[in-house]
Amino acid sequence: MSDWERKLGDRLKRLPPLKAPASLLPMVMERIEARTRWAWWAWPAAARAASLAGLAGAAGAVAFAASRLASWLQAAPSAVPARALGMLASAHNGAAAALGRALWVVLSSLGQPLLVPVLLTYLLCAGGAVFFWQLASRPRGLRHIEEGV
Amino acid sequence: MTAAADFEDFISDYQDMVYTLAARLLGDRAEAQDMAQDAFLKAYQNFESIKDSPTKGGWLKAVTTNLCLNHLSRHRARWKLFSEIAEDDGAIEALAGPEKSAPDPEDAGLLERALQALPDHQRVPLVLFHFEDLSYEEIAAKLGATLAKVKTDIFRGREALRKILETGT
């Protein structure tokens, strides 16, 4: 390293820090406030309890409906598409018939024994992951800051 | 004192340091302000655990550096981490050439502007080396570059600084 490079290195190290813009602090605080305003943990306690109850109810309903649908489709897999196609054909509508055939494909695939439990498990896992991510990402000191303790 | 006031004091204490580091790494003051905000948001999320730590300044510097490097690699089409020079140490000596009359690097404003005028791939390793006191090896690891390329880029950055200082623009 030459003398000039050494001198340059020393001078760079001694460069004074830049002055942060005066708007930096208020902008950071504004972004924090905006985040906390809409965050789940910032909702009123009653709203949080209601949302948890609603989530649990929805999960239960989905589970129940899925299990009923699965057992029904497994018991009579051809009844649904036949009835649906019959209704559509009587309307003499080609597009509707095509839609009906597409629905039949979807419903037939729902009749697969493993599809509904897999779908249900996926939905429950996704819902649980979102819920626990919300809990885990909650800043620990947030409540104190919000309440100005 | 409230926790909110604690955090505002924390920002006041470190905002110049964070903004300076971001501005020197990015070479752009508007982007530096955005990155500084992001760094403080991360600090806010971890404030309970870092507020009493004696190393919170270092933590904040590491976060800022990582945010800036991520920003450079994700959002700048012109960002090239490596110089296009051949990957051999001999290139550094070949670049050195004869000793020239040395410009005076004492003008802080000019030096700051010269630093910002450097291309990303020269400025970033130069800043990490001279301001953050990282070794060549640490910079190479951080940037995912070879040691030879980091040395070359730092050397070229110094030479480019010299040229800018010589012309005084």
Interface residues (C-beta under 8 A of the other chain):
Chain A: S2 D3 W4 E5 K7 L8 G9 R11 L12 K13 L15 P16 P17 L18 K19 A20 P21 S23 L24 L25 M27 V28 M29 R31 I32 R35 S137 P139 R140 G141 H144 I145 G148 V149
Chain B: T2 A3 A4 F7 E8 I11 S12 Q15 D16 M17 V18 Y19 T20 A23 R29 Q33 A36 Q37 F40 L41 Y44 Q45 N46 F47 E48 S49 K51 E99 A102 P105 E106 A108 L111 E112 L115 L126 H130 F131 R158 L161 R162
